Amino acid sequence: MSTNIPMNILSLKGQRVNKIEHDKTNQRVVIHCHRDRRFKAIDRQTKKVGTVNQYVRRQVRDIPFMGLPCVLNIELAQVRSNNQQRRIEACDFVDKGCRYSKRFCRLVSGLCRHMSIQAVARHLDIR
């Protein structure tokens, strides 16, 4: 049985969801995405459109999905700018070099207002 998930729920701008699977060995949900080629690759520093050099895959932790920890496997473009420098493209839902989505960081921040840091770490299984 297949399930259609509206893109507004996941809000992964610039990504196309290919597959959602339940990893039974690690008890987590894995969402496999590919870069949506309809969007232009924008250099993070200059904010200008650049040429795609290659595609890079990253694993990003996201908010729990259906009661299980969620991991996003995303694909980002490595952009070559006019001065031949290569950088990873700008992404709305992940900061540069971060292994957690902005939503996950907001969740942790919100939980820390009402719980101890140790309780939040145990609840979300993070350090």
MDTraj code that builds the backbone (N, CA, C; nanometers):
import mdtraj as md
import numpy as np

residues = "MET SER THR ASN ILE PRO MET ASN ILE LEU SER LEU LYS GLY GLN ARG VAL ASN LYS ILE GLU HIS ASP LYS THR ASN GLN ARG VAL VAL ILE HIS CYS HIS ARG ASP ARG ARG PHE LYS ALA ILE ASP ARG GLN THR LYS LYS VAL GLY THR VAL ASN GLN TYR VAL ARG ARG GLN VAL ARG ASP ILE PRO PHE MET GLY LEU PRO CYS VAL LEU ASN ILE GLU LEU ALA GLN VAL ARG SER ASN ASN GLN GLN ARG ARG ILE GLU ALA CYS ASP PHE VAL ASP LYS GLY CYS ARG TYR SER LYS ARG PHE CYS ARG LEU VAL SER GLY LEU CYS ARG HIS MET SER ILE GLN ALA VAL ALA ARG HIS LEU ASP ILE ARG".split()
xyz = np.array([
    [0.0842, -0.1171, 0.0000],
    [0.0000, 0.0000, 0.0000],
    [0.0889, 0.1237, 0.0000],
    [0.0619, 0.2168, -0.0878],
    [0.1435, 0.3373, -0.0923],
    [0.0678, 0.4544, -0.0312],
    [0.1442, 0.5493, 0.0190],
    [0.0860, 0.6661, 0.0844],
    [0.1383, 0.7904, 0.0159],
    [0.0506, 0.8828, -0.0151],
    [0.0918, 1.0119, -0.0712],
    [0.1056, 1.1119, 0.0414],
    [0.2213, 1.1747, 0.0491],
    [0.2472, 1.2754, 0.1515],
    [0.2608, 1.4094, 0.0819],
    [0.1744, 1.5064, 0.1139],
    [0.1857, 1.6378, 0.0510],
    [0.3197, 1.7031, 0.0832],
    [0.3742, 1.7753, -0.0138],
    [0.5043, 1.8389, 0.0038],
    [0.5013, 1.9476, 0.1110],
    [0.3826, 2.0046, 0.1395],
    [0.3744, 2.1083, 0.2430],
    [0.4078, 2.0526, 0.3809],
    [0.3822, 1.9227, 0.4026],
    [0.4098, 1.8633, 0.5326],
    [0.5603, 1.8538, 0.5548],
    [0.6334, 1.8056, 0.4562],
    [0.7775, 1.7908, 0.4717],
    [0.8524, 1.9207, 0.4457],
    [0.8022, 2.0044, 0.3599],
    [0.8600, 2.1348, 0.3218],
    [1.0107, 2.1277, 0.2984],
    [1.0493, 2.0459, 0.2027],
    [1.1893, 2.0315, 0.1642],
    [1.2094, 2.1013, 0.0305],
    [1.2201, 2.2328, 0.0342],
    [1.2320, 2.3096, -0.0892],
    [1.3616, 2.2740, -0.1624],
    [1.3475, 2.2440, -0.2900],
    [1.4618, 2.2083, -0.3715],
    [1.4920, 2.0591, -0.3718],
    [1.4130, 1.9812, -0.2986],
    [1.4326, 1.8365, -0.2922],
    [1.3059, 1.7662, -0.3403],
    [1.3241, 1.6492, -0.3986],
    [1.2129, 1.5670, -0.4455],
    [1.2193, 1.4358, -0.3685],
    [1.1121, 1.4034, -0.2969],
    [1.1097, 1.2813, -0.2168],
    [1.0910, 1.1618, -0.3088],
    [1.1849, 1.0673, -0.3032],
    [1.1762, 0.9470, -0.3858],
    [1.1178, 0.8289, -0.3107],
    [1.1632, 0.8115, -0.1861],
    [1.1210, 0.6933, -0.1128],
    [1.1231, 0.7227, 0.0362],
    [1.0247, 0.6686, 0.1058],
    [1.0211, 0.6751, 0.2515],
    [1.0204, 0.5314, 0.3011],
    [1.1180, 0.4984, 0.3846],
    [1.1248, 0.3607, 0.4321],
    [1.1435, 0.3551, 0.5831],
    [1.1036, 0.2437, 0.6398],
    [1.1197, 0.2195, 0.7824],
    [1.2402, 0.1282, 0.8006],
    [1.3459, 0.1800, 0.8591],
    [1.4668, 0.1025, 0.8860],
    [1.4444, 0.0265, 1.0167],
    [1.4139, -0.1022, 1.0067],
    [1.3766, -0.1807, 1.1243],
    [1.4955, -0.2110, 1.2144],
    [1.6154, -0.2175, 1.1584],
    [1.7315, -0.2477, 1.2418],
    [1.7648, -0.1313, 1.3355],
    [1.7536, -0.0066, 1.2870],
    [1.7829, 0.1106, 1.3706],
    [1.6581, 0.1777, 1.4253],
    [1.5403, 0.1239, 1.3928],
    [1.4124, 0.1793, 1.4363],
    [1.4028, 0.3289, 1.4072],
    [1.4066, 0.3614, 1.2778],
    [1.3948, 0.5007, 1.2355],
    [1.3317, 0.5057, 1.0965],
    [1.2848, 0.6240, 1.0614],
    [1.2283, 0.6480, 0.9288],
    [1.3349, 0.7177, 0.8452],
    [1.3576, 0.6668, 0.7249],
    [1.4575, 0.7252, 0.6352],
    [1.3841, 0.7787, 0.5127],
    [1.4030, 0.9076, 0.4843],
    [1.3412, 0.9710, 0.3686],
    [1.4517, 0.9983, 0.2668],
    [1.4423, 0.9320, 0.1508],
    [1.5419, 0.9469, 0.0450],
    [1.4952, 1.0555, -0.0518],
    [1.5789, 1.1567, -0.0719],
    [1.5453, 1.2688, -0.1602],
    [1.6520, 1.2840, -0.2682],
    [1.6105, 1.3398, -0.3797],
    [1.7024, 1.3815, -0.4850],
    [1.6801, 1.5298, -0.5089],
    [1.7813, 1.5949, -0.5558],
    [1.7699, 1.7377, -0.5846],
    [1.6714, 1.7587, -0.6975],
    [1.5817, 1.8555, -0.6793],
    [1.4837, 1.8886, -0.7826],
    [1.5521, 1.9759, -0.8864],
    [1.5658, 1.9245, -1.0058],
    [1.6417, 1.9935, -1.1111],
    [1.5683, 2.1176, -1.1636],
    [1.4425, 2.1374, -1.1242],
    [1.3691, 2.2569, -1.1689],
    [1.4201, 2.3831, -1.1004],
    [1.4864, 2.3679, -0.9859],
    [1.5390, 2.4826, -0.9122],
    [1.6841, 2.5061, -0.9518],
    [1.7214, 2.6306, -0.9681],
    [1.8594, 2.6668, -1.0025],
    [1.9470, 2.6554, -0.8781],
    [2.0708, 2.6168, -0.8986],
    [2.1676, 2.6080, -0.7891],
    [2.2218, 2.7472, -0.7593],
    [2.2068, 2.7907, -0.6345],
    [2.2467, 2.9255, -0.5937],
    [2.3646, 2.9165, -0.4981],
    [2.4702, 2.9926, -0.5278],
    [2.5890, 2.9972, -0.4436],
    [2.5521, 3.0576, -0.3079],
    [2.5988, 2.9944, -0.2011],
    [2.5633, 3.0358, -0.0659],
    [2.6178, 3.1741, -0.0315],
    [2.7382, 3.2073, -0.0773],
    [2.7998, 3.3348, -0.0403],
    [2.7545, 3.4500, -0.1283],
    [2.7604, 3.4318, -0.2593],
    [2.7310, 3.5432, -0.3500],
    [2.5825, 3.5572, -0.3812],
    [2.5030, 3.4549, -0.3487],
    [2.3578, 3.4540, -0.3755],
    [2.3270, 3.4631, -0.5243],
    [2.4204, 3.4188, -0.6085],
    [2.4001, 3.4197, -0.7542],
    [2.3916, 3.2762, -0.8052],
    [2.3280, 3.2615, -0.9200],
    [2.3168, 3.1299, -0.9820],
    [2.4538, 3.0874, -1.0330],
    [2.4914, 2.9633, -1.0038],
    [2.6208, 2.9106, -1.0477],
    [2.6027, 2.7837, -1.1279],
    [2.7119, 2.7338, -1.1806],
    [2.7095, 2.6094, -1.2582],
    [2.7284, 2.4917, -1.1635],
    [2.6547, 2.3845, -1.1879],
    [2.6654, 2.2659, -1.1033],
    [2.7911, 2.1889, -1.1413],
    [2.8780, 2.1669, -1.0433],
    [3.0011, 2.0917, -1.0643],
    [2.9745, 1.9422, -1.0431],
    [2.9130, 1.9091, -0.9295],
    [2.8762, 1.7712, -0.8992],
    [2.7685, 1.7728, -0.7915],
    [2.7101, 1.6555, -0.7661],
    [2.6075, 1.6435, -0.6625],
    [2.6652, 1.5684, -0.5435],
    [2.6300, 1.6161, -0.4238],
    [2.6824, 1.5612, -0.2999],
    [2.5648, 1.5115, -0.2156],
    [2.5784, 1.3926, -0.1562],
    [2.4734, 1.3375, -0.0711],
    [2.5079, 1.3638, 0.0751],
    [2.4047, 1.3990, 0.1531],
    [2.4220, 1.4238, 0.2962],
    [2.3114, 1.3552, 0.3736],
    [2.3393, 1.3195, 0.4977],
    [2.2391, 1.2661, 0.5886],
    [2.2133, 1.3698, 0.6952],
    [2.0855, 1.4050, 0.7119],
    [2.0467, 1.5098, 0.8054],
    [1.9395, 1.4550, 0.8980],
    [1.9536, 1.4794, 1.0274],
    [1.8531, 1.4360, 1.1248],
    [1.7382, 1.5361, 1.1242],
    [1.6144, 1.4862, 1.1234],
    [1.4956, 1.5716, 1.1195],
    [1.4044, 1.5363, 1.2365],
    [1.2946, 1.6109, 1.2489],
    [1.2012, 1.5882, 1.3591],
    [1.1414, 1.4479, 1.3478],
    [1.1009, 1.3898, 1.4606],
    [1.0420, 1.2555, 1.4562],
    [0.9217, 1.2500, 1.3621],
    [0.9115, 1.1403, 1.2891],
    [0.8056, 1.1203, 1.1900],
    [0.7299, 0.9944, 1.2294],
    [0.6019, 1.0065, 1.2570],
    [0.5169, 0.8951, 1.2992],
    [0.5729, 0.8269, 1.4247],
    [0.6264, 0.9066, 1.5164],
    [0.6749, 0.8548, 1.6431],
    [0.8136, 0.7926, 1.6401],
    [0.8808, 0.7959, 1.5256],
    [1.0147, 0.7382, 1.5139],
    [1.1149, 0.8464, 1.4743],
    [1.2419, 0.8313, 1.5124],
    [1.3432, 0.9261, 1.4653],
    [1.3471, 0.9265, 1.3131],
    [1.3764, 1.0415, 1.2553],
    [1.3730, 1.0566, 1.1098],
    [1.5079, 1.1065, 1.0591],
    [1.5525, 1.0469, 0.9488],
    [1.6775, 1.0867, 0.8840],
    [1.6449, 1.1210, 0.7392],
    [1.6953, 1.2354, 0.6926],
    [1.6788, 1.2764, 0.5539],
    [1.8078, 1.2480, 0.4781],
    [1.7982, 1.1737, 0.3705],
    [1.9117, 1.1568, 0.2795],
    [1.8876, 1.2539, 0.1650],
    [1.9612, 1.3645, 0.1644],
    [1.9371, 1.4688, 0.0648],
    [2.0542, 1.4777, -0.0316],
    [2.0275, 1.5392, -0.1455],
    [2.1300, 1.5594, -0.2477],
    [2.1430, 1.7097, -0.2711],
    [2.2636, 1.7610, -0.2571],
    [2.2893, 1.9026, -0.2781],
    [2.3889, 1.9197, -0.3925],
    [2.3793, 2.0323, -0.4597],
    [2.4688, 2.0602, -0.5721],
    [2.5926, 2.1347, -0.5230],
    [2.7067, 2.0965, -0.5776],
    [2.8288, 2.1728, -0.5551],
    [2.8354, 2.2737, -0.6688],
    [2.8338, 2.4013, -0.6342],
    [2.8230, 2.5091, -0.7324],
    [2.9601, 2.5679, -0.7613],
    [2.9876, 2.5884, -0.8888],
    [3.1097, 2.6568, -0.9298],
    [3.0711, 2.7992, -0.9647],
    [3.1310, 2.8954, -0.8963],
    [3.0997, 3.0362, -0.9205],
    [3.1855, 3.0917, -1.0335],
    [3.1659, 3.2195, -1.0630],
    [3.2398, 3.2838, -1.1723],
    [3.3904, 3.2857, -1.1500],
    [3.4327, 3.2960, -1.0244],
    [3.5768, 3.2979, -0.9960],
    [3.6325, 3.1572, -0.9696],
    [3.5636, 3.0543, -1.0201],
    [3.6050, 2.9144, -1.0165],
    [3.6163, 2.8552, -0.8763],
    [3.5493, 2.9144, -0.7783],
    [3.5443, 2.8543, -0.6454],
    [3.4254, 2.7588, -0.6398],
    [3.4408, 2.6512, -0.5622],
    [3.3327, 2.5536, -0.5510],
    [3.2779, 2.5544, -0.4093],
    [3.1454, 2.5669, -0.3994],
    [3.0774, 2.5672, -0.2699],
    [2.9491, 2.4865, -0.2821],
    [2.9010, 2.4378, -0.1679],
    [2.7721, 2.3684, -0.1649],
    [2.6625, 2.4732, -0.1730],
    [2.5570, 2.4425, -0.2496],
    [2.4487, 2.5379, -0.2717],
    [2.3757, 2.5732, -0.1425],
    [2.3054, 2.6848, -0.1447],
    [2.2248, 2.7277, -0.0315],
    [2.1040, 2.6360, -0.0181],
    [2.0683, 2.6029, 0.1051],
    [1.9556, 2.5146, 0.1321],
    [1.8727, 2.5785, 0.2436],
    [1.7417, 2.5882, 0.2226],
    [1.6551, 2.6579, 0.3176],
    [1.6385, 2.5857, 0.4507],
    [1.6420, 2.4540, 0.4509],
    [1.6069, 2.3809, 0.5720],
    [1.7266, 2.3230, 0.6476],
    [1.8498, 2.3454, 0.5980],
    [1.9705, 2.2973, 0.6660],
    [2.0768, 2.4067, 0.6601],
    [2.1402, 2.4334, 0.7733],
    [2.2513, 2.5282, 0.7746],
    [2.3769, 2.4618, 0.7195],
    [2.4725, 2.5434, 0.6814],
    [2.5976, 2.4949, 0.6229],
    [2.6714, 2.4052, 0.7233],
    [2.7028, 2.2842, 0.6793],
    [2.7805, 2.1918, 0.7607],
    [2.7084, 2.1311, 0.8791],
    [2.5809, 2.1578, 0.8959],
    [2.5052, 2.1082, 1.0104],
    [2.4434, 1.9720, 0.9783],
    [2.4418, 1.8819, 1.0751],
    [2.3837, 1.7496, 1.0549],
    [2.2396, 1.7417, 1.1020],
    [2.1825, 1.8559, 1.1434],
    [2.0454, 1.8607, 1.1903],
    [1.9683, 1.9646, 1.1090],
    [1.8411, 1.9371, 1.0808],
    [1.7587, 2.0343, 1.0086],
    [1.7238, 2.1497, 1.1028],
    [1.6845, 2.2617, 1.0455],
    [1.6473, 2.3775, 1.1264],
    [1.5244, 2.3458, 1.2112],
    [1.4326, 2.2626, 1.1577],
    [1.3141, 2.2212, 1.2342],
    [1.3544, 2.1433, 1.3579],
    [1.4512, 2.0527, 1.3433],
    [1.4967, 1.9722, 1.4562],
    [1.5605, 2.0616, 1.5626],
    [1.6384, 2.1597, 1.5195],
    [1.7009, 2.2531, 1.6147],
    [1.5960, 2.3341, 1.6899],
    [1.4891, 2.3754, 1.6195],
    [1.3801, 2.4477, 1.6864],
    [1.3073, 2.3572, 1.7858],
    [1.2911, 2.2300, 1.7525],
    [1.2280, 2.1341, 1.8437],
    [1.3110, 2.1188, 1.9703],
    [1.4410, 2.1016, 1.9558],
    [1.5298, 2.0875, 2.0713],
    [1.5241, 2.2135, 2.1574],
    [1.5278, 2.3292, 2.0917],
    [1.5223, 2.4559, 2.1649],
    [1.3914, 2.4698, 2.2427],
    [1.2819, 2.4330, 2.1796],
    [1.1519, 2.4415, 2.2462],
    [1.1401, 2.3449, 2.3629],
    [1.1921, 2.2239, 2.3464],
    [1.1864, 2.1264, 2.4553],
    [1.2754, 2.1672, 2.5721],
    [1.3882, 2.2331, 2.5424],
    [1.4799, 2.2751, 2.6489],
    [1.4192, 2.3841, 2.7368],
    [1.3170, 2.4510, 2.6878],
    [1.2497, 2.5527, 2.7709],
    [1.1682, 2.4891, 2.8825],
    [1.1264, 2.3626, 2.8627],
    [1.0372, 2.2984, 2.9579],
    [1.0962, 2.1742, 3.0241],
    [1.2083, 2.1253, 2.9718],
    [1.2704, 2.0043, 3.0249],
    [1.4194, 2.0295, 3.0469],
    [1.4819, 1.9422, 3.1226],
    [1.6273, 1.9554, 3.1400],
    [1.6969, 1.9097, 3.0119],
    [1.8204, 1.9526, 2.9960],
    [1.8973, 1.9165, 2.8762],
    [1.9173, 1.7657, 2.8703],
    [1.9408, 1.7038, 2.9845],
    [1.9596, 1.5598, 2.9881],
    [1.8316, 1.4862, 2.9463],
    [1.7162, 1.5352, 2.9888],
    [1.5893, 1.4721, 2.9515],
    [1.5621, 1.4867, 2.8018],
    [1.5944, 1.6028, 2.7450],
    [1.5765, 1.6246, 2.6008],
    [1.6692, 1.5329, 2.5221],
    [1.7934, 1.5197, 2.5661],
    [1.8892, 1.4335, 2.4982],
    [1.8439, 1.2878, 2.5021],
    [1.7915, 1.2435, 2.6144],
    [1.7418, 1.1066, 2.6244],
    [1.6177, 1.0866, 2.5385],
    [1.5289, 1.1852, 2.5378],
    [1.4037, 1.1760, 2.4628],
    [1.4289, 1.1678, 2.3123],
    [1.5234, 1.2482, 2.2619],
    [1.5509, 1.2529, 2.1178],
    [1.6686, 1.1658, 2.0761],
    [1.7318, 1.0991, 2.1720],
    [1.8459, 1.0113, 2.1469],
    [1.9599, 1.0872, 2.0783],
    [1.9987, 1.1995, 2.1398],
    [2.1121, 1.2783, 2.0915],
    [2.2067, 1.3008, 2.2090],
    [2.3258, 1.3496, 2.1777],
    [2.4243, 1.3776, 2.2841],
    [2.4038, 1.5160, 2.3375],
])
top = md.Topology()
chain = top.add_chain()
for i, resn in enumerate(residues, 1):
    res = top.add_residue(resn, chain, resSeq=i)
    for name in ("N", "CA", "C"):
        top.add_atom(name, md.element.get_by_symbol(name[0]), res)
traj = md.Trajectory(xyz[None], top)
